[in-house]
Amino acid sequence: MRVSHNEISYTGSNGISLSGGDRKTLTGPGHVAADNHIHHMGVFNKNACGISLYGVDNTATHNHIHDGPRMGVQMSGNNLIVEYNHLHHLCLETQDGGAIYTGGRDWISSRGSKWQYNLIHDVIGCGQESGGLKHPWFTFGLYPDDNSGGIDIIGNIVYRVAHTPIHMHNSRDCIVENNIFALGGKFQFDLHGWTKDQRFYTSHLETMIKGYESVAGQLAWTSMRNMDLHPKDAIREDGTMMSGNSFQHNIMFGDTPGVKYGDIRNASPKYNTIDYNLAWNGGHPIVTGINQVGPDKAGAPLVAENFDSPEPGKTPKGWGFNHKPNKDVQLVVADGALRVDCALGTPPNPKSVFHGPDVPIKPGAAYRVKLRVKSTEPTAKISLAFASFKNGAGYWQTGSTSITATSEWQEVEATGRMLRENEAGWKPWMTAFWLRVDCHEPKGQVFFDDVRITEAEPLDEWAAWQNAGWDKHSLVADPLFVDWQKDDFRLKPESPAFKLGFKKIPVEEIGVRE
């Protein structure tokens, strides 16, 4: 069946729905939706999309899809093709969606599929927060979700997206190459993996095993990437699961100070490749969130506390609770150390969290805290961070450093960098910070001593990113678009991207044909 050259608008639900095929043999009907103009769908069903693809061997090509409440194309199955479409102004009434979306909780979706040469922009998102409706809000351009695998994502141009142009939520075995990801509100791309302890993995493992075993050994599946790995063996020795992705020869472009280049969570460079990409943020420093800190600067510590002077049984000056689970929890000096009671309560104060004295902020400066810690329990998980807060104005903190305290004293440290005044997220009220300590245990006591906070030499975040194993051969350089401010993301002939293996995207072929 072929559905082509239609204008479809103001539908109650989806614009076009295509399905059919046998997933075991990977044979399908070959349905095609081509050269359609689909807009203002989902008048009643706000989960509606422009084109729905399910099953095997179905294609959405050369369509123009816009002004919808949720996805442009939503799909699940195998050997599904989404190519040469122009998608924009989507997720206008929902959040946590994307212009093109698929899931993979059964392990086998959407292997063998291709998302290629699509032009995607202005994916908005609308969500609810305490202050009311928010937009733009939490939404994406390309969204391979929930362990979806084996997709070729090639030659797409994705820009002006509320959160991230491509959000890879534990997607695996994907080839993501020769794309332009630009002007994301939070990052230009991300890899957010699962771990063996996360509910995503534990709640979907049975479904993944069932899906894998439903096609394992089938002749048609032998050519699928990495289908020799059983989901029960998917957790690596480091506890992560996300693997097999090749993210290369892409352009990540921004123009707002402080918007991160990329975001990696629970994914290892040992099992995922990110390299030969071009990074640029309008000449501003590339921000990665990896804040490695060099040696301490000369001078006296900004905080130096050994808790010998404060009166036993009292809370030292400048120290106090952020969250106190119940009235019996204490933060006091005992035996020449600072003792905190661990407890878990109910929201909004679920755990014991306390802070140290205020330290003046120097914008862009890096800091190190060193302290000794021990616990009455055999092990106790805590985390350290630097945070800033002003009542009625806002809250901000650096990334947390997780630590496991034991019954023996041990010295630990954490580092972090303050925002620069020209970075996204910086506010004029950020004049002081303090050490934040989260105690994640339901019982026992944790002791802290010899707390020292010093200013340290900040290291370049791009270098720190590369030191972590990402983008070893990538470059920071202006990609030289023809005129990105007028949405022209074609590359000039002298673009440095071509030296990294980037290939021209056939922009003139995208969209509805006559």
SEBA-89683 format. One record per residue (C-alpha): residue number from 0; chain; x, y, z. Coordinates in pm, 1 decimal. Layout:
REM SEBA-89683
- NUM A X Y Z
...
REM end
This chain:
REM SEBA-89683
- 0 A 0.0 0.0 0.0
- 1 A 121.6 348.0 -82.9
- 2 A -24.7 665.7 68.3
- 3 A 109.6 966.3 -119.0
- 4 A 51.5 1329.8 -216.4
- 5 A -220.0 1402.5 36.4
- 6 A -282.3 1692.8 266.9
- 7 A -400.7 1553.9 599.5
- 8 A -497.3 1794.5 875.7
- 9 A -709.1 1835.3 1188.6
- 10 A -741.5 1461.5 1245.4
- 11 A -869.9 1336.6 1578.3
- 12 A -567.3 1110.8 1619.5
- 13 A -277.6 1005.1 1390.2
- 14 A -235.8 1142.0 1041.4
- 15 A -133.7 810.2 882.9
- 16 A -88.5 467.2 1046.9
- 17 A 101.2 187.1 872.7
- 18 A 153.6 -161.4 1019.2
- 19 A 203.3 -524.9 928.2
- 20 A 473.7 -784.9 877.3
- 21 A 631.3 -1089.4 1040.7
- 22 A 906.9 -999.1 1286.6
- 23 A 1051.4 -1350.4 1307.7
- 24 A 1116.8 -1375.9 934.0
- 25 A 1155.7 -997.4 890.3
- 26 A 915.6 -999.3 598.6
- 27 A 675.6 -711.7 560.9
- 28 A 413.0 -551.8 346.5
- 29 A 632.7 -269.1 220.0
- 30 A 379.4 1.0 301.8
- 31 A 493.9 354.1 214.0
- 32 A 376.7 700.5 321.1
- 33 A 536.7 946.4 80.8
- 34 A 510.3 1313.6 -12.3
- 35 A 227.5 1392.5 226.7
- 36 A 164.1 1722.0 403.2
- 37 A 41.9 1634.9 753.9
- 38 A -34.3 1902.9 1009.4
- 39 A -252.7 1990.0 1309.6
- 40 A -317.4 1622.3 1388.6
- 41 A -428.0 1496.8 1728.6
- 42 A -722.8 1726.7 1786.7
- 43 A -862.7 1483.1 2046.8
- 44 A -580.7 1232.7 2112.0
- 45 A -280.9 1431.0 2235.0
- 46 A -58.4 1122.7 2204.0
- 47 A -115.6 1127.4 1829.1
- 48 A 162.6 1149.7 1573.4
- 49 A 188.8 1249.2 1209.9
- 50 A 284.4 900.0 1089.1
- 51 A 276.9 578.0 1289.7
- 52 A 495.3 288.6 1171.1
- 53 A 463.3 -55.9 1330.0
- 54 A 576.1 -402.6 1225.2
- 55 A 831.9 -472.7 951.8
- 56 A 936.8 -303.2 627.0
- 57 A 730.4 15.6 637.6
- 58 A 854.4 356.8 524.5
- 59 A 785.0 725.6 582.5
- 60 A 964.1 932.5 319.4
- 61 A 955.5 1289.9 185.9
- 62 A 672.7 1401.9 412.5
- 63 A 617.9 1744.4 566.9
- 64 A 484.9 1706.2 923.5
- 65 A 427.2 1995.5 1160.0
- 66 A 207.9 2150.7 1428.8
- 67 A 127.8 1838.4 1626.6
- 68 A 74.6 1774.6 1998.6
- 69 A 337.5 1500.6 2021.1
- 70 A 563.2 1301.5 1784.6
- 71 A 611.9 1358.0 1414.1
- 72 A 685.7 989.9 1346.8
- 73 A 636.7 719.7 1610.7
- 74 A 749.5 367.5 1536.6
- 75 A 822.5 22.2 1672.6
- 76 A 931.5 -285.0 1484.0
- 77 A 1212.7 -367.3 1244.2
- 78 A 1349.9 -251.0 911.3
- 79 A 1142.0 66.1 932.4
- 80 A 1263.9 361.7 727.6
- 81 A 1216.6 729.9 813.8
- 82 A 1395.6 943.8 557.3
- 83 A 1393.3 1280.2 377.3
- 84 A 1113.8 1419.2 595.0
- 85 A 1076.6 1779.3 711.0
- 86 A 950.2 1779.4 1071.2
- 87 A 894.7 2087.4 1285.5
- 88 A 682.2 2251.9 1554.9
- 89 A 603.4 1926.9 1732.5
- 90 A 542.2 1823.1 2094.3
- 91 A 338.8 2143.5 2124.4
- 92 A 113.4 2005.1 2398.3
- 93 A 320.3 1728.1 2564.5
- 94 A 664.6 1658.9 2708.5
- 95 A 917.1 1371.2 2704.8
- 96 A 869.9 1317.6 2332.8
- 97 A 1051.2 1374.7 2006.6
- 98 A 1011.7 1446.2 1636.9
- 99 A 1102.9 1081.5 1566.8
- 100 A 1055.1 829.8 1847.4
- 101 A 1095.5 459.1 1910.0
- 102 A 1128.1 232.5 2213.1
- 103 A 1299.6 -102.0 2271.5
- 104 A 1184.3 -258.6 2594.0
- 105 A 1159.7 -594.4 2412.8
- 106 A 1532.6 -576.7 2316.5
- 107 A 1462.8 -633.0 1944.0
- 108 A 1300.5 -296.9 1854.4
- 109 A 1381.0 -112.6 1631.5
- 110 A 1673.8 -308.2 1491.7
- 111 A 1742.8 -281.0 1120.6
- 112 A 1570.0 57.1 1097.0
- 113 A 1704.5 378.9 943.8
- 114 A 1653.2 746.1 1032.6
- 115 A 1832.0 934.9 760.8
- 116 A 1838.7 1276.3 590.7
- 117 A 1555.9 1429.0 790.3
- 118 A 1532.1 1802.3 861.5
- 119 A 1403.3 1857.0 1215.9
- 120 A 1363.8 2181.7 1406.8
- 121 A 1156.6 2367.7 1664.9
- 122 A 1054.8 2074.1 1881.7
- 123 A 899.2 2265.6 2168.0
- 124 A 761.0 2063.5 2458.6
- 125 A 506.6 2171.6 2716.2
- 126 A 520.2 2054.9 3078.9
- 127 A 383.2 2121.6 3422.3
- 128 A 590.4 2261.2 3708.6
- 129 A 500.6 2410.3 4044.0
- 130 A 466.9 2752.5 3883.6
- 131 A 234.0 2627.0 3608.5
- 132 A 278.3 2528.8 3244.6
- 133 A 629.2 2563.6 3101.1
- 134 A 743.9 2580.7 2739.8
- 135 A 979.9 2508.7 2579.4
- 136 A 1015.2 2201.5 2797.6
- 137 A 1163.7 1852.1 2829.8
- 138 A 1160.0 1716.4 2472.9
- 139 A 1396.6 1602.2 2198.1
- 140 A 1457.5 1582.8 1824.8
- 141 A 1559.3 1218.2 1769.4
- 142 A 1455.2 991.5 2055.1
- 143 A 1568.2 626.0 2050.8
- 144 A 1423.5 538.8 2391.1
- 145 A 1419.1 250.9 2639.1
- 146 A 1696.9 25.8 2507.5
- 147 A 1601.9 58.8 2139.6
- 148 A 1878.9 -85.4 1927.2
- 149 A 2045.3 -127.9 1592.4
- 150 A 1927.8 193.4 1423.1
- 151 A 2128.9 375.1 1155.2
- 152 A 2093.3 748.8 1231.3
- 153 A 2267.4 921.2 944.1
- 154 A 2265.5 1260.6 772.4
- 155 A 1998.1 1433.3 980.9
- 156 A 1990.0 1806.5 1059.4
- 157 A 1832.5 1870.8 1399.5
- 158 A 1822.2 2214.8 1559.3
- 159 A 1633.1 2441.2 1800.9
- 160 A 1511.5 2166.4 2030.0
- 161 A 1395.0 2239.4 2383.8
- 162 A 1625.4 1990.2 2552.8
- 163 A 1854.2 1783.5 2326.9
- 164 A 1866.0 1726.2 1947.9
- 165 A 1927.6 1353.0 2009.6
- 166 A 1849.0 1174.2 2335.4
- 167 A 1982.5 817.5 2344.7
- 168 A 1815.6 651.7 2642.5
- 169 A 2016.9 333.7 2682.3
- 170 A 1990.1 279.5 2306.3
- 171 A 2247.2 28.0 2189.8
- 172 A 2421.5 -89.8 1873.0
- 173 A 2329.0 232.6 1689.5
- 174 A 2535.8 403.9 1419.9
- 175 A 2501.0 781.4 1463.8
- 176 A 2709.0 944.7 1192.4
- 177 A 2720.8 1251.0 965.9
- 178 A 2449.1 1442.0 1152.5
- 179 A 2424.6 1807.9 1250.8
- 180 A 2295.4 1856.5 1606.1
- 181 A 2255.8 2224.2 1685.8
- 182 A 2107.8 2479.4 1923.9
- 183 A 1983.7 2236.4 2186.9
- 184 A 1846.3 2400.8 2498.7
- 185 A 2045.0 2178.7 2740.3
- 186 A 2294.9 1973.0 2537.4
- 187 A 2360.2 1893.0 2172.1
- 188 A 2349.5 1516.6 2236.6
- 189 A 2337.6 1274.1 2524.7
- 190 A 2390.3 908.3 2611.9
- 191 A 2198.6 813.1 2924.6
- 192 A 2250.4 447.3 3007.9
- 193 A 2095.2 204.9 3254.7
- 194 A 2268.2 17.9 3534.5
- 195 A 2193.0 -314.6 3696.1
- 196 A 2030.7 -141.2 3992.2
- 197 A 1800.8 94.9 3803.2
- 198 A 1430.6 22.3 3784.0
- 199 A 1442.4 53.2 3401.6
- 200 A 1663.8 -255.1 3386.1
- 201 A 1504.2 -457.7 3663.9
- 202 A 1146.9 -392.9 3550.6
- 203 A 1212.4 -461.5 3179.8
- 204 A 1460.0 -751.7 3198.1
- 205 A 1192.4 -1021.8 3171.9
- 206 A 1039.9 -848.5 2868.4
- 207 A 1382.5 -811.4 2706.9
- 208 A 1462.2 -1179.6 2754.0
- 209 A 1125.5 -1280.3 2610.0
- 210 A 1174.3 -1053.3 2308.1
- 211 A 1528.6 -1172.4 2241.2
- 212 A 1441.1 -1539.4 2268.8
- 213 A 1142.9 -1495.0 2035.4
- 214 A 1381.3 -1435.0 1742.3
- 215 A 1713.1 -1581.7 1858.7
- 216 A 1836.1 -1836.9 1608.1
- 217 A 1605.2 -1716.9 1332.0
- 218 A 1795.5 -1702.3 1002.4
- 219 A 1669.7 -1353.7 917.4
- 220 A 1818.0 -1215.4 1239.5
- 221 A 2172.3 -1343.2 1196.8
- 222 A 2280.5 -1026.0 1016.1
- 223 A 2147.6 -790.6 1284.9
- 224 A 2423.5 -611.2 1479.1
- 225 A 2531.2 -773.5 1806.4
- 226 A 2234.5 -1007.3 1831.4
- 227 A 2472.1 -1267.8 1973.1
- 228 A 2450.3 -1088.7 2310.3
- 229 A 2172.1 -1220.9 2534.1
- 230 A 2007.3 -950.3 2748.1
- 231 A 2080.3 -1148.4 3063.3
- 232 A 2450.2 -1089.6 2986.7
- 233 A 2413.9 -721.1 2895.4
- 234 A 2546.8 -573.5 3221.0
- 235 A 2920.1 -506.5 3186.4
- 236 A 3179.0 -546.2 3460.5
- 237 A 3150.6 -176.1 3547.2
- 238 A 2776.3 -208.2 3610.3
- 239 A 2671.8 -25.3 3291.3
- 240 A 2459.0 -166.0 3010.6
- 241 A 2466.7 83.3 2722.4
- 242 A 2697.2 -48.9 2450.6
- 243 A 2771.0 -88.3 2082.5
- 244 A 2702.5 270.9 1978.0
- 245 A 2920.3 448.7 1720.2
- 246 A 2877.3 827.0 1741.9
- 247 A 3119.5 967.0 1483.7
- 248 A 3166.3 1234.3 1213.3
- 249 A 2890.1 1455.9 1352.9
- 250 A 2874.5 1833.1 1407.0
- 251 A 2761.4 1960.9 1748.3
- 252 A 2694.0 2331.6 1730.4
- 253 A 2577.4 2588.1 1983.8
- 254 A 2588.1 2962.1 2033.8
- 255 A 2496.6 3004.7 2402.2
- 256 A 2762.2 3020.2 2675.2
- 257 A 2729.1 2737.0 2924.2
- 258 A 2506.9 2504.9 2717.3
- 259 A 2679.9 2169.6 2734.0
- 260 A 2834.1 2001.9 2431.3
- 261 A 2712.7 1659.1 2541.3
- 262 A 2601.2 1466.2 2846.5
- 263 A 2711.4 1111.2 2931.7
- 264 A 2556.6 911.4 3215.3
- 265 A 2622.5 545.5 3288.7
- 266 A 2800.4 482.9 2958.5
- 267 A 3161.5 380.3 2910.2
- 268 A 3405.0 465.7 2626.6
- 269 A 3509.8 101.8 2645.5
- 270 A 3175.9 -2.6 2497.3
- 271 A 3065.4 311.0 2307.7
- 272 A 3264.9 515.8 2056.1
- 273 A 3237.1 895.5 2035.2
- 274 A 3503.3 1038.5 1804.2
- 275 A 3596.4 1236.9 1491.3
- 276 A 3326.0 1493.5 1566.5
- 277 A 3334.0 1872.1 1530.6
- 278 A 3243.6 2082.4 1835.3
- 279 A 3167.5 2454.1 1838.5
- 280 A 2983.3 2690.6 2070.0
- 281 A 3015.5 3027.5 1903.3
- 282 A 3372.2 3072.3 2027.9
- 283 A 3270.3 3023.7 2391.5
- 284 A 3442.3 2750.0 2596.4
- 285 A 3314.5 2399.4 2528.6
- 286 A 3129.7 2289.8 2841.3
- 287 A 3113.6 1915.6 2911.3
- 288 A 3036.0 1899.7 3281.0
- 289 A 3357.5 1708.8 3348.2
- 290 A 3529.2 1943.7 3589.8
- 291 A 3872.0 1805.0 3654.2
- 292 A 4066.9 2023.6 3892.9
- 293 A 4438.7 2083.5 3906.9
- 294 A 4661.1 2150.7 4209.6
- 295 A 4561.5 2386.2 4489.1
- 296 A 4641.4 2752.1 4450.5
- 297 A 4874.3 2913.4 4700.9
- 298 A 4718.4 3062.0 5010.1
- 299 A 4534.5 2965.8 5324.3
- 300 A 4232.0 2730.8 5310.5
- 301 A 3894.3 2904.4 5271.6
- 302 A 3751.9 2665.6 5531.8
- 303 A 3967.1 2483.4 5789.1
- 304 A 3777.0 2302.5 6063.7
- 305 A 3893.6 2020.8 6293.1
- 306 A 3602.0 2059.5 6539.1
- 307 A 3828.8 2078.7 6844.0
- 308 A 3712.0 2426.6 6949.3
- 309 A 3330.1 2407.2 6924.1
- 310 A 3143.0 2294.7 7235.2
- 311 A 3058.1 1922.1 7236.4
- 312 A 2690.2 1850.9 7180.1
- 313 A 2640.2 2175.5 6986.1
- 314 A 2614.5 2250.3 6615.5
- 315 A 2924.6 2447.7 6505.0
- 316 A 2879.0 2800.5 6372.7
- 317 A 2800.9 2807.1 6001.8
- 318 A 2693.7 2441.2 5987.2
- 319 A 2330.1 2331.8 5967.3
- 320 A 2068.7 2109.1 5806.2
- 321 A 1933.6 2146.2 5454.1
- 322 A 1693.9 1858.0 5514.6
- 323 A 1614.9 1710.4 5854.6
- 324 A 1407.1 1390.1 5832.6
- 325 A 1275.1 1417.2 6188.4
- 326 A 1317.6 1626.4 6502.5
- 327 A 1547.5 1373.5 6670.4
- 328 A 1819.9 1389.8 6404.3
- 329 A 2121.6 1586.5 6524.0
- 330 A 2427.8 1755.7 6373.1
- 331 A 2666.1 1812.2 6663.3
- 332 A 3029.5 1798.8 6773.1
- 333 A 3121.3 1471.6 6944.9
- 334 A 3464.5 1330.8 7030.8
- 335 A 3644.3 1606.5 6838.2
- 336 A 3449.0 1544.4 6514.5
- 337 A 3122.6 1648.3 6351.3
- 338 A 2855.5 1379.3 6396.2
- 339 A 2536.1 1354.6 6194.1
- 340 A 2248.4 1113.5 6249.9
- 341 A 2132.9 928.0 5939.1
- 342 A 1763.4 874.1 5884.2
- 343 A 1512.2 846.1 5603.8
- 344 A 1185.0 1031.5 5629.6
- 345 A 906.5 1125.3 5392.8
- 346 A 916.8 1402.7 5130.3
- 347 A 998.6 1686.8 5128.8
- 348 A 1269.5 1587.6 5384.9
- 349 A 1354.4 1228.9 5289.1
- 350 A 1713.7 1209.4 5416.3
- 351 A 1973.5 1381.6 5630.5
- 352 A 2139.7 1660.6 5431.6
- 353 A 2359.7 1926.5 5589.2
- 354 A 2585.0 2212.8 5485.8
- 355 A 2900.2 2394.8 5590.0
- 356 A 2967.8 2766.5 5631.4
- 357 A 2937.7 3017.9 5345.8
- 358 A 3239.1 3072.4 5120.2
- 359 A 3252.6 3373.5 4883.7
- 360 A 3218.4 3272.9 4518.9
- 361 A 3474.9 3372.3 4261.9
- 362 A 3295.4 3317.3 3926.2
- 363 A 3462.7 3045.6 3720.7
- 364 A 3689.0 2938.4 4007.0
- 365 A 3749.1 2574.3 4097.9
- 366 A 3749.1 2442.2 4453.0
- 367 A 3856.1 2126.7 4634.5
- 368 A 3729.3 1989.3 4962.3
- 369 A 3926.6 1732.7 5159.5
- 370 A 3795.1 1572.0 5476.0
- 371 A 3811.0 1256.2 5685.1
- 372 A 3501.3 1043.3 5730.7
- 373 A 3388.9 726.3 5908.5
- 374 A 3059.1 556.5 5992.9
- 375 A 2907.3 352.3 6274.2
- 376 A 2773.6 118.1 6003.8
- 377 A 2999.2 -115.0 5801.8
- 378 A 2927.1 97.7 5495.1
- 379 A 2741.2 424.3 5450.8
- 380 A 2688.4 604.1 5121.8
- 381 A 2727.6 981.3 5123.6
- 382 A 2778.9 1243.6 4854.7
- 383 A 2964.0 1575.1 4849.4
- 384 A 2892.0 1881.4 4634.7
- 385 A 2926.2 2258.9 4636.1
- 386 A 2595.6 2446.1 4632.5
- 387 A 2457.7 2798.9 4625.6
- 388 A 2111.3 2911.0 4736.8
- 389 A 1912.2 3225.6 4794.2
- 390 A 1566.0 3207.8 4939.7
- 391 A 1311.4 3305.7 4679.6
- 392 A 1573.9 3333.0 4405.6
- 393 A 1699.1 2983.4 4330.0
- 394 A 1932.9 2690.2 4394.5
- 395 A 2239.7 2561.8 4208.2
- 396 A 2504.9 2298.8 4274.3
- 397 A 2801.9 2129.2 4114.6
- 398 A 2796.1 1760.6 4031.1
- 399 A 2805.7 1527.0 4331.0
- 400 A 3091.9 1299.1 4429.9
- 401 A 2972.8 967.7 4574.7
- 402 A 3166.5 818.5 4866.6
- 403 A 3126.4 507.2 5078.3
- 404 A 3224.5 560.2 5442.1
- 405 A 3333.8 263.4 5652.9
- 406 A 3403.3 202.2 6020.1
- 407 A 3763.2 323.9 5970.8
- 408 A 3869.2 684.6 5915.7
- 409 A 3953.6 759.2 5552.9
- 410 A 4046.4 1079.0 5370.9
- 411 A 3828.0 1169.6 5074.2
- 412 A 3796.6 1467.9 4841.5
- 413 A 3558.7 1629.0 4596.1
- 414 A 3604.4 1908.1 4345.2
- 415 A 3384.0 2145.6 4150.7
- 416 A 3382.2 2464.7 3949.4
- 417 A 3161.2 2769.7 3990.8
- 418 A 2975.5 2908.0 3690.1
- 419 A 3127.8 3190.8 3493.8
- 420 A 2923.0 3509.1 3470.6
- 421 A 2856.1 3452.2 3099.4
- 422 A 2743.4 3089.9 3138.1
- 423 A 2387.1 2963.6 3118.5
- 424 A 2259.3 2914.7 3469.6
- 425 A 2463.5 3186.9 3636.1
- 426 A 2261.8 3438.9 3837.6
- 427 A 2371.0 3761.3 4010.8
- 428 A 2257.6 3626.7 4348.9
- 429 A 2531.0 3357.7 4337.4
- 430 A 2771.2 3531.9 4574.7
- 431 A 2848.3 3246.9 4817.9
- 432 A 2859.2 2866.8 4818.2
- 433 A 2881.0 2597.1 5081.5
- 434 A 2971.7 2231.5 5110.5
- 435 A 2662.9 2011.1 5080.7
- 436 A 2669.9 1660.3 5231.6
- 437 A 2394.0 1407.5 5157.9
- 438 A 2363.2 1102.5 5384.6
- 439 A 2178.6 827.1 5201.4
- 440 A 2156.1 571.0 5482.2
- 441 A 1839.9 489.8 5682.8
- 442 A 2024.9 454.1 6014.5
- 443 A 2352.5 499.4 6198.6
- 444 A 2583.1 795.9 6236.4
- 445 A 2856.6 941.8 6017.2
- 446 A 3154.8 1139.0 6153.8
- 447 A 3346.5 1412.3 5969.2
- 448 A 3676.9 1574.5 6063.6
- 449 A 3959.6 1789.4 5926.4
- 450 A 3749.0 1967.9 5664.7
- 451 A 3957.9 2180.9 5428.1
- 452 A 3821.9 2380.9 5132.6
- 453 A 4080.7 2535.8 4900.9
- 454 A 4078.8 2713.5 4566.6
- 455 A 4235.7 2505.6 4290.8
- 456 A 4346.7 2547.7 3932.5
- 457 A 4052.9 2478.0 3696.3
- 458 A 4125.7 2256.6 3396.1
- 459 A 3977.0 2295.3 3050.4
- 460 A 3652.9 2093.2 3027.9
- 461 A 3716.3 1980.0 2670.1
- 462 A 4054.8 1838.7 2773.7
- 463 A 3888.8 1670.8 3071.7
- 464 A 3626.4 1520.4 2838.1
- 465 A 3897.5 1378.8 2615.7
- 466 A 4088.2 1249.3 2918.4
- 467 A 3772.6 1057.6 3011.6
- 468 A 3798.7 869.6 2680.5
- 469 A 3560.2 1063.7 2454.6
- 470 A 3634.8 1249.8 2127.8
- 471 A 4004.1 1165.5 2121.6
- 472 A 4042.1 1278.4 1758.0
- 473 A 3762.9 1536.4 1745.1
- 474 A 3814.7 1907.6 1686.2
- 475 A 3688.1 2233.4 1832.4
- 476 A 3636.5 2463.4 1533.5
- 477 A 3375.1 2674.7 1355.9
- 478 A 3193.2 2440.9 1110.8
- 479 A 3140.2 2733.5 869.8
- 480 A 2772.7 2698.3 791.0
- 481 A 2642.2 2904.8 500.3
- 482 A 2408.7 3103.2 731.3
- 483 A 2289.5 2918.0 1040.2
- 484 A 2111.4 3227.9 1173.3
- 485 A 1879.6 3196.5 873.2
- 486 A 1851.0 2818.3 924.1
- 487 A 2091.2 2738.0 641.1
- 488 A 2309.9 2457.1 778.2
- 489 A 2481.9 2374.4 453.3
- 490 A 2859.4 2378.5 485.7
- 491 A 3098.5 2604.9 304.8
- 492 A 3361.0 2415.5 97.8
- 493 A 3638.7 2507.8 342.3
- 494 A 3455.9 2364.6 645.5
- 495 A 3691.2 2172.1 880.2
- 496 A 3418.8 1909.7 918.9
- 497 A 3512.3 1757.0 583.5
- 498 A 3863.4 1685.1 713.5
- 499 A 3703.1 1471.2 986.3
- 500 A 3511.2 1260.8 736.2
- 501 A 3184.0 1454.8 729.6
- 502 A 2993.5 1420.9 401.0
- 503 A 2758.0 1668.7 237.9
- 504 A 2392.5 1625.9 339.1
- 505 A 2152.1 1641.4 39.4
- 506 A 1936.9 1919.5 186.6
- 507 A 1774.7 1995.6 -149.5
- 508 A 1618.3 1647.1 -157.3
- 509 A 1440.8 1676.3 179.3
- 510 A 1066.6 1731.3 197.5
- 511 A 765.4 1681.5 -28.7
- 512 A 838.0 1625.1 -398.0
- 513 A 613.0 1755.0 -672.9
REM end
